[in-house]
Amino acid sequence: MRDPRQPVNIDAVIDIEQYLIPELRKLETGSAKSNSLLLLIVTLVLFFSTGMISADVGDILVLVAVLFFHELGHLVTMKLLRYNDVKMFFIPFFGAAVSGKSANDSALKSCLVSMSGPLPGIILGVLLYVLFALTKNFYLFKAAQVTLLLNAMNILPIMPLDGGRYVDVLFIGNKLFRLLFALFGVSIFLVLAIASSDIILGLFGVLALVGAINNFKLNSVAIGLKKAGVRFGSVQELTNCVNDLRAITTALYYTFPKIFKPISGAAIYRYISELVNTLKFKPAGIPAKIGLMLVYLLTVLVSIMCALFFTAMNYHEKVVSIDSNGSEIKYLQRYSFNRKGVEVPIDENLALNGKGLAFGSDTTKITDVFYYAHGYRTGTWIKLDSLGDTTGLDFYSEKGRLDSSKTLKDGVWTCRAPAQFPFFKRLSAEISFRSQPIKSLHRHFKAD
């Protein structure tokens, strides 16, 4: 390669054969954990800053489990795509992150890896909420909340989130777009930092800005090397070709002189590793790029809709005391979409106990009448239509086992035992039975 600036004898700056090559080979045997670790730290800061996760042991365990599942998706996909040196590493009390290398990386493979964390997480979040609806277990609710919001956040087109990486690799040859895209992510961090008065988020914004500028410079170097025909499958392979390594090191010296004053083997390795990955990367063609973007946009849309629905639902519980004939009765009230959905008495152990009512969007109209005995479903549960007429009956035994169900259709009543139910209804009935007794969760919510 030729450079218009003052020529430099790189061998006078750094000993390529005696120092740099052994150093690069040693570092190549390690794992590049920085990106996954940065993502993990950003996620933790955001969740603790918003107050969604507290210092409560249960909350922290939920976050760790959700992060583990997210990273597990990346790990499994890397294994299936035959990435090399795939590892999951753990950060005590916080979670896990994944690293790996591909000998023949491409836009398609990179996009699959990026998507394999958030997409399974969104699906899991929906399933967790369904389980919560059946069991009323608070930690299933919290896990559903954290899983949906974490993965919806992660899939947004902001560097260094998974969605940001997905979009970035589709335009890996366009250095100006990548710079503007990275600066967009920086601006998001800085806006969030100012809005929340969070100095740590502000620090991430500054670091992201420095990273965006460095990546822009590095992309320019990669384009120059590609034009010169320099391409290698790995840093190890590059160390076997001293002349090309000398050319790359010279280009880095002109672009990032500070890493040579004093010489930082780790920084040189990091830049060379990124250059090698960029040079061997197989970009997406126009049809593939359009297809991958459509898939991404659809996934983002579904993810955001799920997260917004969960947020707008604003499920919470509270307890109110009502005086009845001189005695005080405590009622549990469940709220969704800022309206009361259920009201039922509770006993001294906070277990549901007595006749309960469920309301529709019009809270003056009752949709269900049901009964609990110290947390267990009991008696006849009645389903009503908008006119108050009975449309269904469920019959429960003393300990909450569903014995039979009757439904009214076209003026004819049909009675079925649980064994005759469709699979998913039978499964949900069994999960509901196993999760008893049902108790008030009001102490977990600020709305109390």
RAKA-V447462 format. One record per residue. N is the residue number from 0. PHI is phi in degrees with one decimal (none if undefined). D_FIRST is the distance of its C-alpha to the first C-alpha in Angstrom with 1 decimal. Layout:
N & PHI & D_FIRST
N & PHI & D_FIRST
This chain:
0 & none & 0.0
1 & -111.7 & 3.8
2 & -127.3 & 6.7
3 & -69.8 & 10.2
4 & -80.1 & 12.0
5 & -56.9 & 13.4
6 & -59.9 & 11.1
7 & -131.9 & 12.3
8 & -90.4 & 13.2
9 & -62.1 & 12.9
10 & -67.6 & 15.6
11 & -81.2 & 17.9
12 & -91.5 & 17.7
13 & -145.2 & 18.2
14 & -79.0 & 19.4
15 & -60.9 & 17.0
16 & -80.3 & 19.5
17 & -87.8 & 22.8
18 & -113.2 & 22.4
19 & -67.1 & 19.6
20 & -62.2 & 19.9
21 & -60.1 & 23.8
22 & -66.0 & 23.6
23 & -64.6 & 21.4
24 & -64.6 & 23.8
25 & -67.5 & 26.8
26 & -69.7 & 25.8
27 & -65.6 & 24.9
28 & -75.6 & 28.5
29 & -85.2 & 29.7
30 & -120.6 & 30.0
31 & -83.4 & 28.1
32 & -99.1 & 31.3
33 & -59.5 & 30.2
34 & -64.8 & 30.2
35 & -65.0 & 33.6
36 & -66.2 & 35.0
37 & -61.5 & 34.0
38 & -60.9 & 35.7
39 & -63.4 & 38.7
40 & -66.0 & 39.1
41 & -58.7 & 38.8
42 & -60.6 & 41.4
43 & -61.8 & 43.8
44 & -61.2 & 43.6
45 & -61.3 & 44.3
46 & -71.1 & 47.3
47 & -74.4 & 48.8
48 & -65.5 & 48.3
49 & -79.6 & 50.1
50 & 81.0 & 53.0
51 & -67.0 & 52.7
52 & -116.9 & 52.4
53 & -103.1 & 54.7
54 & -80.7 & 55.1
55 & -59.9 & 57.7
56 & -58.4 & 57.0
57 & -61.4 & 57.6
58 & -62.6 & 55.1
59 & -65.4 & 52.4
60 & -63.1 & 53.1
61 & -62.3 & 52.8
62 & -62.0 & 49.4
63 & -60.8 & 48.2
64 & -63.8 & 49.5
65 & -66.7 & 47.9
66 & -63.9 & 44.5
67 & -61.5 & 44.9
68 & -63.9 & 45.7
69 & -59.8 & 42.7
70 & -69.3 & 40.3
71 & -61.9 & 42.2
72 & -60.6 & 41.3
73 & -61.9 & 37.6
74 & -62.3 & 38.2
75 & -61.3 & 40.3
76 & -64.9 & 37.8
77 & -59.6 & 34.9
78 & -63.2 & 37.2
79 & -64.8 & 38.2
80 & -88.3 & 34.6
81 & 63.0 & 33.9
82 & -68.5 & 31.5
83 & -96.1 & 30.9
84 & 52.0 & 32.3
85 & -77.0 & 34.3
86 & -140.4 & 36.4
87 & -108.8 & 38.7
88 & -116.8 & 39.2
89 & -109.6 & 42.1
90 & -110.7 & 42.6
91 & -51.3 & 46.2
92 & 71.4 & 48.5
93 & -121.8 & 45.8
94 & 152.1 & 44.4
95 & -142.0 & 41.5
96 & -144.1 & 37.8
97 & -123.7 & 35.8
98 & -133.7 & 32.4
99 & -175.6 & 30.7
100 & -132.0 & 27.6
101 & -120.5 & 27.0
102 & -71.6 & 25.2
103 & -135.1 & 25.0
104 & -66.6 & 25.2
105 & -145.5 & 26.0
106 & -60.9 & 27.3
107 & -62.7 & 30.8
108 & -63.5 & 30.8
109 & -64.0 & 29.5
110 & -66.0 & 32.1
111 & -62.7 & 34.9
112 & -65.1 & 34.1
113 & -62.1 & 34.2
114 & -77.2 & 37.4
115 & -74.0 & 39.1
116 & -88.4 & 40.0
117 & -69.1 & 41.5
118 & -63.4 & 43.2
119 & -60.1 & 45.3
120 & -64.9 & 46.1
121 & -62.7 & 47.6
122 & -62.2 & 49.7
123 & -61.6 & 50.9
124 & -59.5 & 51.8
125 & -63.6 & 54.0
126 & -63.6 & 55.7
127 & -64.6 & 56.3
128 & -68.0 & 58.0
129 & -60.5 & 60.2
130 & -64.0 & 61.2
131 & -62.6 & 61.9
132 & -60.1 & 64.1
133 & -85.4 & 66.0
134 & -111.2 & 66.3
135 & 58.1 & 66.0
136 & -87.1 & 64.1
137 & -61.5 & 62.4
138 & -73.5 & 59.4
139 & -69.0 & 58.7
140 & -62.0 & 58.7
141 & -63.4 & 56.4
142 & -64.3 & 54.0
143 & -63.7 & 54.1
144 & -60.8 & 53.4
145 & -65.9 & 50.5
146 & -63.1 & 49.0
147 & -64.8 & 49.2
148 & -71.9 & 47.9
149 & -62.0 & 45.1
150 & -76.1 & 43.7
151 & -65.7 & 44.2
152 & -64.3 & 42.4
153 & -66.1 & 39.6
154 & -91.2 & 39.0
155 & -66.2 & 38.6
156 & -78.3 & 35.2
157 & -132.5 & 34.3
158 & -73.4 & 31.4
159 & -100.3 & 31.6
160 & -67.5 & 34.6
161 & -59.8 & 34.6
162 & -64.2 & 35.1
163 & -64.2 & 32.1
164 & -66.3 & 29.9
165 & -58.3 & 31.4
166 & -69.2 & 30.5
167 & -59.7 & 27.1
168 & -70.2 & 25.9
169 & -71.2 & 27.2
170 & -123.0 & 24.8
171 & -64.5 & 21.8
172 & -89.3 & 19.5
173 & -106.8 & 21.1
174 & -68.5 & 19.8
175 & -68.2 & 22.5
176 & -60.9 & 25.3
177 & -62.6 & 24.3
178 & -66.3 & 24.4
179 & -62.5 & 27.7
180 & -65.0 & 29.0
181 & -66.0 & 28.3
182 & -66.4 & 29.9
183 & -61.1 & 32.9
184 & -62.1 & 33.3
185 & -59.6 & 33.1
186 & -62.2 & 35.8
187 & -62.5 & 38.0
188 & -60.1 & 37.9
189 & -68.0 & 38.7
190 & -63.8 & 41.5
191 & -62.9 & 43.0
192 & -64.2 & 42.8
193 & -68.6 & 44.6
194 & -64.6 & 47.1
195 & -101.3 & 48.0
196 & 52.9 & 47.5
197 & -105.6 & 45.4
198 & -68.7 & 43.2
199 & -68.6 & 41.4
200 & -62.1 & 40.3
201 & -62.4 & 39.2
202 & -64.1 & 37.1
203 & -61.3 & 35.5
204 & -62.4 & 34.8
205 & -65.5 & 33.0
206 & -62.7 & 31.0
207 & -65.5 & 30.1
208 & -64.6 & 29.0
209 & -60.6 & 26.7
210 & -63.7 & 25.4
211 & -64.0 & 24.9
212 & -66.5 & 22.8
213 & -61.9 & 20.6
214 & -65.5 & 20.2
215 & -63.0 & 19.3
216 & -63.9 & 16.5
217 & -66.1 & 15.4
218 & -64.4 & 15.7
219 & -62.9 & 13.4
220 & -62.4 & 10.7
221 & -61.7 & 11.8
222 & -62.7 & 11.8
223 & -64.2 & 8.1
224 & -65.8 & 7.6
225 & -65.0 & 10.4
226 & -63.5 & 9.3
227 & -81.7 & 6.5
228 & 82.5 & 9.6
229 & -89.4 & 9.4
230 & -148.2 & 13.2
231 & -142.7 & 15.8
232 & -80.7 & 19.5
233 & -161.3 & 20.0
234 & -63.7 & 18.9
235 & -58.3 & 21.1
236 & -64.8 & 19.3
237 & -63.7 & 15.9
238 & -67.1 & 17.6
239 & -87.0 & 18.4
240 & -123.4 & 14.9
241 & -62.1 & 14.0
242 & -64.8 & 10.6
243 & -69.8 & 9.3
244 & -62.8 & 11.4
245 & -63.7 & 10.1
246 & -65.8 & 6.5
247 & -66.2 & 8.7
248 & -63.5 & 11.1
249 & -62.9 & 9.0
250 & -62.0 & 8.2
251 & -66.5 & 12.0
252 & -62.2 & 13.0
253 & -67.3 & 12.1
254 & -89.4 & 13.7
255 & -129.0 & 16.6
256 & -61.6 & 17.4
257 & -66.3 & 21.0
258 & -75.7 & 20.4
259 & -105.8 & 19.5
260 & -136.2 & 22.7
261 & -77.1 & 24.4
262 & -69.2 & 22.2
263 & -117.6 & 23.1
264 & -60.4 & 22.3
265 & -65.6 & 23.9
266 & -68.0 & 21.8
267 & -61.9 & 18.5
268 & -60.9 & 19.9
269 & -60.4 & 21.0
270 & -69.5 & 17.6
271 & -65.5 & 15.9
272 & -61.2 & 18.9
273 & -66.4 & 18.7
274 & -63.6 & 15.1
275 & -61.0 & 16.2
276 & -62.7 & 19.3
277 & -70.0 & 17.7
278 & -68.8 & 15.3
279 & -88.8 & 18.3
280 & -67.9 & 20.7
281 & -95.3 & 22.7
282 & -70.6 & 23.5
283 & -82.4 & 27.0
284 & -73.6 & 27.9
285 & -58.3 & 30.1
286 & -59.9 & 33.4
287 & -64.6 & 32.5
288 & -63.4 & 31.2
289 & -64.1 & 34.5
290 & -61.6 & 36.5
291 & -65.5 & 34.9
292 & -68.4 & 35.4
293 & -64.1 & 39.0
294 & -60.8 & 39.6
295 & -62.7 & 38.2
296 & -62.5 & 40.3
297 & -64.1 & 43.4
298 & -64.7 & 42.9
299 & -60.8 & 42.3
300 & -59.8 & 45.4
301 & -63.8 & 47.6
302 & -63.1 & 46.4
303 & -66.0 & 47.1
304 & -61.6 & 50.4
305 & -63.0 & 51.4
306 & -66.4 & 50.4
307 & -66.0 & 52.2
308 & -61.1 & 55.2
309 & -63.2 & 55.5
310 & -66.9 & 55.0
311 & -64.9 & 57.5
312 & -60.8 & 60.0
313 & 48.2 & 60.3
314 & -63.6 & 62.6
315 & -158.7 & 64.7
316 & -129.0 & 68.2
317 & -148.4 & 70.9
318 & -116.3 & 74.5
319 & -123.1 & 77.5
320 & -105.1 & 81.1
321 & -124.5 & 83.9
322 & -82.4 & 87.5
323 & -129.9 & 89.7
324 & 53.9 & 93.5
325 & 84.8 & 93.1
326 & -115.6 & 90.4
327 & -92.0 & 86.7
328 & -116.6 & 84.4
329 & -95.0 & 80.7
330 & -117.1 & 78.6
331 & -86.4 & 75.0
332 & -120.8 & 73.1
333 & -106.6 & 69.8
334 & -120.5 & 67.7
335 & -142.8 & 65.0
336 & 52.1 & 63.6
337 & 62.3 & 65.8
338 & -139.5 & 69.0
339 & -72.5 & 71.4
340 & -105.9 & 71.1
341 & -142.2 & 73.4
342 & -139.9 & 76.3
343 & -151.9 & 78.1
344 & -66.8 & 80.2
345 & -129.8 & 79.0
346 & -92.9 & 81.1
347 & -65.2 & 81.0
348 & -94.7 & 78.1
349 & 69.9 & 76.0
350 & -81.8 & 76.5
351 & -61.2 & 77.2
352 & -156.3 & 81.0
353 & 129.0 & 83.1
354 & -81.8 & 83.0
355 & -115.0 & 79.6
356 & -128.6 & 78.6
357 & -114.7 & 75.4
358 & -117.7 & 74.7
359 & -88.9 & 72.7
360 & -61.1 & 70.8
361 & -92.2 & 74.2
362 & -69.2 & 75.3
363 & -85.6 & 78.9
364 & -110.1 & 78.8
365 & -88.9 & 78.9
366 & -105.6 & 76.9
367 & -146.2 & 77.8
368 & -122.9 & 80.6
369 & -143.0 & 79.9
370 & -137.1 & 81.4
371 & -126.1 & 80.2
372 & -128.1 & 82.2
373 & 53.0 & 80.5
374 & 96.8 & 77.0
375 & -109.1 & 78.0
376 & -63.8 & 78.4
377 & -153.5 & 82.0
378 & 69.5 & 84.5
379 & -103.5 & 83.9
380 & -97.0 & 80.7
381 & -113.6 & 81.3
382 & -105.2 & 78.8
383 & -119.4 & 79.9
384 & -91.7 & 79.0
385 & -64.7 & 78.8
386 & -93.3 & 82.5
387 & 88.7 & 83.2
388 & -85.5 & 84.3
389 & -73.0 & 83.5
390 & -118.5 & 80.9
391 & -163.3 & 80.1
392 & -137.3 & 81.5
393 & -117.4 & 79.9
394 & -112.6 & 82.3
395 & -113.3 & 81.3
396 & -80.5 & 83.1
397 & -60.2 & 83.8
398 & -97.9 & 80.5
399 & 87.2 & 78.3
400 & -81.8 & 78.1
401 & -74.4 & 78.0
402 & -87.4 & 81.1
403 & -162.0 & 81.0
404 & -142.0 & 79.8
405 & -120.5 & 81.6
406 & -128.2 & 80.1
407 & -104.8 & 81.9
408 & -141.2 & 80.7
409 & 54.3 & 82.7
410 & 78.2 & 85.8
411 & -119.1 & 85.6
412 & -87.4 & 84.9
413 & -120.8 & 82.8
414 & -111.1 & 82.8
415 & -136.9 & 80.2
416 & -86.0 & 79.8
417 & -53.0 & 76.3
418 & -64.4 & 76.1
419 & -94.3 & 76.2
420 & -69.6 & 73.3
421 & -60.0 & 69.9
422 & -54.4 & 67.4
423 & -68.2 & 65.5
424 & -68.4 & 68.7
425 & -65.5 & 70.2
426 & -65.2 & 67.1
427 & -64.0 & 67.1
428 & -64.4 & 70.9
429 & -68.6 & 70.3
430 & -63.3 & 67.5
431 & -61.8 & 69.7
432 & -65.1 & 72.6
433 & -68.1 & 70.6
434 & -85.6 & 69.2
435 & -77.0 & 72.7
436 & -77.5 & 74.2
437 & -94.6 & 72.5
438 & -121.5 & 72.5
439 & -67.1 & 71.5
440 & -105.6 & 67.9
441 & -59.6 & 68.8
442 & -69.3 & 68.0
443 & -83.7 & 64.3
444 & -110.8 & 64.0
445 & -70.7 & 64.1
446 & -73.2 & 66.4
447 & -66.2 & 69.4
